């Protein structure tokens, strides 16, 4: 509108998303883009030349088929490739571009804070709204004491949201510029992450308990990766399906992983509405980063903008500085130059302790800020921000993967205070793979098509070996829903396969269907067993002859890796790229249920089975229940039931 522009005192050209290197001039509507691959390489070379040391890593493992130096560009790290996705380092304008017109003053950001009254006998809360004004001051307004309905995580109660409207008025009571207002959906809840001593000695560790509205909450979570390789191409319905699938499975926390991006508003809207708490990593992952002033200035602006955008969110529970960078330093992933080790440590502290954390606290003092995940939490702080052993099971959170041992056995898995990552790969279903290729000959666990998409070193072999521990080489086709006639018709209709090849291809696809099915059941069992082990030990220490392992336990939850996929490939996900649930997700709906029977092998040698009845629910729901547990023993090969036992107990 030309007249509106002329009457405005100021006009901002706003680009909500530039991917990634662009030059935008004043009074200039031209955006010039640079290749992110070329830019990152040149930036890395220039940095090493100027400061006298490299910033690792250079390039990803060869199996990733990826690009190099992702840590030198503020672009989602996964776009240069990861072990679950391809390299697609896009460029362009990926969010809205618009002119922001205002007359003198305009609302820049809005914050909302709420805290319960100090009077424990009262349900009253105090609330405050803060508005920052462009070219102006900051205004704080106490909303006062109110008695709201509380917001609860999924499974613990309802998610009551309130509308906060902040309006900027000029010229007294007439309130000129009525269209200058901001609206936020806010809620009343208190989230704490308590870290208290387990015993009388520090060596016994700290707990790591999530408490919401004064009620302990067992974290039943997963890790969320970007919804696709081209984020702008994702539809809101894709987010809706993933988030509602997560809620349906009983998930109450998602970790937004640091190798991705800060998600779009619709993601956080759904989290607020569904009671899914967010563990928010900042976008730094599996790398060291430059710390020259130009880079730090960019990060400073990025962190400030992110916190201001998300601070009011009811679902946002924890801020985290990075993914695995502390562990990378402490465990010397890249064999750093010995004479430069202290410099790398100083760079780490400069970026995460003195910049990211300080910037977050300045904008949002209501939430815990962890420097890294995994970390030892408070114990990491006592060691100067980088722990000697960041993966200690006696503190904070742990990431755990093992590809050589039998993951069905309880002694294989460490018990963490919080296991924020664990996982094992499985193959996507036959239907999902068929949607990713025009040639059915590509389908099979050993084809070039599959091996190109399998970025985990020896991943396909690892899946096959672990499957072989627990499954026969073949099972009846009816058990996994495979029908030769259906496959044959599908091949003829969708791929025009000639009759001369039909039998061979049908057999090949049927074999893949079984291998995919077996891998998904194997993955689901691993996730179930690890979850149950932590649920068993949520209120106790592990019973173990080994003294160190005997201090494990007091678990506050788990978050399996990973919820979603970006393409059809062997990955750790529970939901395929098509939106189809893997067996793992169906399992999660049972082992994350509010009322569930958790059964696991407590001792593989003595063949002892433990069963726990676990109830996570609204604190107002009380009462005794009669629990009947039946144990059925089956022959693995024939599936015939060999024996059965029933136990009846009362639970309060």
N, C-alpha and C positions, 0 to 999 in steps of 0.2 A: 504494500500500500504506500504509494509515493507520498501522499499527504501526511500519513502517520510518521513516515521516516523524517520528513522535513520538520515536524513539530517535536520530535524527540531530541532531548539534550544529548543523548549518547546512544550509539549503536554498536553492539558487539557482534562480530562474526563468530559463531560458535560451531566448532566441529567436535562432536561428542566422541568420535572414534576415527583416528587416522592411523592406518597400519602401513608403516610405522614411522619411516623417515620421510618427513615432508617439510617444505619451506613455505610458510604462510606469511605474507607481508601485510603491513598496515594499509588499509584502503585498497586491498588487492584480493580479488576472488580467485586467484590462480593457486592451485596446489600442485607442486612438483614432487614426484615420488622417486625414491632411489631403491635399487635392489637391496633387500635386507641381507642377502647372502654376501654380496660384495661389501656392503657397509660394515657388517660384523667382522669380516676378515681384515679389512683395512684398519678398523678401530683396534682390533687385537694387536696387529703388527705395530701400529703407531704407539700404543700404550707400552708394549715391551721395549720399544726403542727409546721412548722418552723416559721411562721410570726404571729401566734396567732389569725387569723381571717379568715373566709371563704370568697370566692369570688362568689357571686350568679350570676345566679341561679344554683341550683343543678341539678334538673331534669325537663323535660318539663311537661305540663299538661298530665294527664292520657289519655285523648282523642287523644293525638298525637301518642301513641304507640311507643314512642321514646327512645333514649339513653341519658345518662347524661353527664354533664361536657364538653359540646362542646367548652366552652370558654378557656379550658386549652390545646387546640391543634390547631395549625394553619392549620386548615382544614375547608372547607366550612361548616358553621354552619347548613345549611339546611340538610346536609347529616346525621345528628343525628335526623332528623324529623322536620317538621314544620306544620303549620295548613293547608297547601295545598300539603303536600307531605310525603312520607314514610321515615323511617329510613333505609338508605343504606350506612353505613360508610365503604366505599371501601378501599382497600389497593393495592398498586402496582405501577408500572411505567406507568404513563398515558400520558406522552409526550415523545418526541424524546430523544434517548440516542446516543451520538456520540463522537468521538475524534476530538478535535480542534487542528490542527497542525499549528505552525507558527514559523518563523525564527526571533527571537529576539523581534520584535514589531508586534502588531496587533491592529486593531480598537476594542475598548471595547464598545463604545456607540456613538451615533450621536444625536445632538440636532439641532433644527431649530427654529429660532424666526424671526418674521417679524412685522413691525409696520409702520403705514402710516406716510408720510412726515408731518412735522409741518406746511408746507405751505398748507393751506386749499384750495387754488385755484388749487392745483396740485393733480393728481391721483397717484403720485409716492409713492413707498414704499421702506423702507430700510429693508434689510434681512441679517441674519448672520447664518452661520453654525458653529457648535462646534463639534469637535471630541475628545473623550477621548481615550487614547492609553494605552493598557496593559503594565505595567512595565515602563510607560513613562509619558509624560506630557499631558496637555490639549491644544488643538490648536483651536483658534478662527479665522474665516475667514469671513470678510465682503464681502457679495456678491455684495453690492452696491445698487444704486438707480435704480429701474426698474418700469415699468408701467404694472402690471399684470391684468388679469381678476380676479375678486373677487369670493370667495366661499360664497354661500348663503345657509341658511337652506331650507329644503323642502318647496316648495310653494312660496318662496320669490325670486327665481332666480336660476341660474345654479350652478353646483358644479364643478368648474374648478380646476383640480389637476395638479401639476407640479412634474417632477421627479428630485430629488436631489441625485447626486451621489458623494460620498466621497471616495477618493482613497488614500491609504497610500503608499508612494514611498520611496525607499531607494536608495542611491548611485547616487544622482544627477539627471540630465535630462533623463537618461536612464530608470529611474523609475522601478527598479527591484521589483518583487512581484506584478505584474500587477493584479493578482487574488485577492489581498487583498483590497477589496472595499465593501462599504455598499451603498444600495439604499433605499431611502425613498420617499413615495408619500406625498407631502406637498401642502399647499394652502395658500392663502393670505386672511385673514379675521380678523376682530377685534371684540372680544366678551367682553362685559362689563355687569356686574350685578350691577345696580345703586341702592343705598339705600339713598334716600333723604327725608327730612322731609315733611310730608303731610301738616302740618299746622304750626302755630307759637309755639306750645307747644309740648314737647317730648311725652306727653301722647296721642297725636293724631297719633303717629306712624310714620313709615318710609315706603316708597314704596319699591318695590323689583322688579325692571324692567330689563328685559333682552334686551340689545341693541346690534345688530349685524351690523357692518359697518355703525354705526350712525343711524340705523333704529330700532325703537322699534319692538320687535317680541313677539307676543302672544304665549305662550308655549302651544302647543297641544300635550300632551305626554302620556306616559304609563310607567309602571315599568317592567323591564326585569328580570326574574328569570333564573337560569341555565336551559339549554335546555333539560336536562334529569338528571336522578339520576346517570348515568354513562356517564360523560362528554366525555371521549374518544370514546364512542360508537356513539356519534352524528356525522352525516355526514355533510359536508359543505353544501349540498343541503338543509338540515334542517334549517341552519342559513339563507341561501338565501331566502327560502320561508317566514320565519318569518319577516325578515327585509324588504323584498319587500311588504309583506302584511301590515306591519306598514306604509311604505311610501305610499302605495295605499290608506290607510285610512286617509292620511293627517297628520300623526304623524310627528312632527319635533324635538322631544326630547324623548329619552329613559333614564330612570334612572336605572343604573346597581346597583341593590340592595345589601346592605352590608352583607346580610346573605348568599350570593353566592360566586362567585369567580371572579377574574380578567379574563375577557373573552379572547378567543384566537384571533389571528391576523385577521382571516377571518371576525369576527364580526365587528371589527373596520374598516377594509377595506370597508365593505358594508356601514357602517355608513358614512364614508368619501364620498363614491360614491353617496349615496342617499340623502345626506343633512340632516341626522338625528343626531342632537346634542346629546352628551353623558354627562349625570350627573353621575359622577363616585364616588360611595361610596367605601371606603376602606373596606375590609372584616372584619367588626366588627358589631355585631347586637344583640340588645335586651339582653344585658348582661354587667356585669362588667368583667374586665380582670386582670390577674396578672400583677405586675409591677416590678418583680425582674429583675436583670440585664440580666439573661439568656434569659428571654422572650423579654425584650426590645431590646436586641441585634438582635434577630431574626426579630423582627418587623422593626427595623432600616434598615436592609439589604433588607427586603421585600419591604418596601416603596421606597427605593432608586431605586431598580431594576424596580419596577412598573412604577415610574415616568419617568425613562430613556427610558423605552420601549414605553410609550404612549405619551410623551411630544410633539412629532412632529405632532400628529394627528389633522387634521382640525376639526373633529367632536367633540373633547373633549372640553367641555365648562366649567365645574366646578368640582373641587375636594371636596369631603366631607369625614370627618373623620370617621363617623359611622352612623348606623341606629338606632335611638331611644334611644341611651344610655344616652344622657343628660336628656331626658324626664323620663327615668326609675329612674334616681337618684333624680331628682327634685320632682317627684310624689311618690317616695318611693315604687316602685313596690314590693319589697321583704321584707318590714318591717325591715330595717337594724338595726343592734345593735346601740342603741342611743349613746353609748360611742365610737363608731367607725365611726360615720357619717363623721367627718372631714377627717378621713384617706381615706375613699372611695372617697371623693371629691378631695383630693390631688392626689390620684392615677389616677383619671380621667384626671386631668389637666396635670399630668406628661406624660401620654400616648398620649393624643391628642393635647395639646397645646405645650408642650415642646419637643415632639418627632415627631409625625406624621406631624403636621403643619410645624415645623421648617425644617424637612427633605424635605417636598414638596417644600417649598419656596426656599431652597438651590438649588434644581434641576430645578425648574420651577417657576420663579417669574412673569410669564405672566398671570396666572389664579387666580381667587378667590378661597380661601380655606375656606370652612365652617367646623366648628368643628363637627356638627351633623346635622341630618335631622330627625325630624323637629328641627328648632332652630329659634331664633329671629335675626339671622344675626349679624349685628353690635351691636344691643342692647344686645345680649348675651355677647359680649366682654366687654361691659360697666359693666356687672355684674360679671366679673371675670371668664367667660367661662362657667358658669352654671346659666342659667336664673331661676328666681323664677317661671316663667310661660312660659316654652318653646313653648307652643301651642298657644300663643297669636295670634289672627287674625290680629293684627295691625302691625306685624313685620314678616319678613322672610317667612318661609314655614310652612305648617300645614298638619298633617295627621288626617283624619276624618273618623270615622265609627260609625254607630248607628244601632242597631238591634232591638230596641223596638218601634221606632217611624215610622210614615208614611213618607218614604223617597221621596215620590212624592211631598210633600208640601214644598214650598220655605222657610217657616219659620223654617223648621227642620234643614236646612243646614247653617252653618256659612260661611261667605264670607271671604276668606283668601287673603292675598297679592299674595301668590302662594299656591295652594293646591297640594302638591307633592305626596299625597296618599289619595285615597278614594275608596270605593268599596262596593260591595254586591255580595253574592254568587249566582250561578245558577248551574243547573245540566247539565252535558254533554249530547249531542244528543244520540238518541237510537243507531245509527250506531257506534258511538265511544265506547259506553258501550259494545256493542256486540263484538267489537274487543278485549275487555279486559277480556273476560270470556269464558270458554268452556261450561258453563251450563246456558242457558237462564233463568232458574229459579232464578238465582242470581239478575235478573234485577227488579228494583222497588225502590222507594225512601225509603222504610222501611225495606229492606232486610238486613241481616247481612253483605252481600257483600258491600252494599252502606254505611251502618253505620260504618263499619270498616274503610272505606276510607274518611269518613266525620270527619275531625279532629277538626273543629270548634265546641266548646261546644254548644249543642242544635242547631247546624247549620241547620239540615234538618227541624226541627220544625220552625225555624225562617224563612226559605225560604217559607214554606207552609203558615204560618200566613200572611206574607207580600203579597204573591200571592193572598190570599183570600180577601185581601182588595180591589183588583182591577179587579179580573177576576171571571167569572162564574165558577161553579164547572165542567162544560164541555162545549165544543164548537164543531161545526161541524168538523168531521174528515178531510173534504176536505180543510178546512182552514189551517191546519198545515201539509198537505201533507201526512196524514196517510192513508194507504190502507190495509185493512185486508188481501186481497189476496196476496199482496206483502210480508207482514209480515209472512203469513203462508208458502209461498214458501221458504222464507229465512230460516225459522225454519226447514223445512224438508230437504232442500239442505245442509245447513251448520251445523246443530245440530242433524240431524236424530231424530227429535221429533216424537214419535208415534202418530198416528191419534187420539187415545183416549185422548191425552192431548193437541191436537192442538188448539181447540177452547179456552180453558182456558188460555193457554199461549199467544195466539194471543191477547185476550182481555187484558191480563196483560201488554203486551208490548205496546199495543195501549194506555193504560192508562198512562204508563210511558212516552210515546212520547208526550202526551199532557202536563203532568206535567213538563217535561223538557222544552217544548216550552214556556209554561207560565212563567217559572222561567227565561228563557233567555230574553223574552220580558220585564218582570219586571225589570231585571238587566239593560237592555238597556235603559229603560225609566229613571231609576235612574241616570245613567251616563250622559244621554243627558240633563236632567234637571239641574244637578249640573254644568255641563259644560256651559250651557246657562246662568245660574245665574251669573257665573263668567265673561262670555263674555259680558253680559249686563253692568256689573259694572267695566269694565276695565278702564274707564275714569271718573268714578264718585264714590262718596261715597253712601253707601246704604241709601235708604229712610226708616227710621225706627223710631218709637216712642221712643224706648229704646235708650238712649244716647250712651251707649257703642256700641251697634250694629250699630248705625248710623255712627260710624267711620269706619265700615268695608267697603271694596270695593277697588277701584283702583287696581283691580286684574291683574296680569301679566300672568295667565294661570293655567292649571290643568294638572296633570298626574294621570290617573286612575290606580288602582291596580287590575289586573295585565295583562300583554300582553299574556303570554304563560303558558303552563302546563307541568308537568313532568309525569303525569299519568291520567287515566280516573277517575275523582272524582268530587264531588261538590266543586268548587273553585270560585275565583273572576275573572278568566281569560276571555279574549275576543277571544282567539284562543285555540281550544282543542288540546290535545296531538297528535292527528292524523293530525293536520294542518288545520282541518275544522274551518271555521269562525263561531263563535256564532253570534246571533242576534246583540249583543253589537258591534261587529266589523263592521257589515254592517251599523249600526247606526252611528258609529264613522266616517265612510267615508262621511257621510252627515253632522254631526255637527262639524267636523274638516275641512270641505271643505273651500277653499279660498273665495268662494262666497256662503254665506249661509243665510237662514232666520232662526233666532232663536226665538222660541216662547215658552213662559212659563207662568204658572199661577203666577201672581204677588201677588195676595191676594186671598187666598182660601175662606175666609168668604164673601168677596164682589164679588167674581167670576170675578176678573179683569184679563184680558189676555194682556201681553205685547209682542210685536213683534219688532224685530230689524233686519235690513239688515246689515250684517257684511261682509266686504271685506278685506281679508288679501292677498296681492299680491306683485308682483315686484314693487318697487317704480317708475319704469318708465311707469307703466301702469296706466294711468289716464283717466278721462272722466266721463260724466254723463250717468246714466242708468235709464230707466223707470222700476219701480218695481210694479208688480201686485200681490197682496196677496189675496187669497181666503180662507175664514174661513168656514169649513163645520162642522156641528154639527150632530153627529150620536147617535142613540139609542144603548146603550151598549149591550143589549141582542139580538136584531134582526139585528143590523148593518145597519138599514135603515137610510138614510140621512133625518134629520128633518128640517134643515135650512141651508142657505148659505149666506155669505156676501163677497163682493169684495171691496178692497181698492187699488187705484192706486196712486203712488207717484214717484217723480223724485229724484234720489240719485246722489250725486256728490262725 
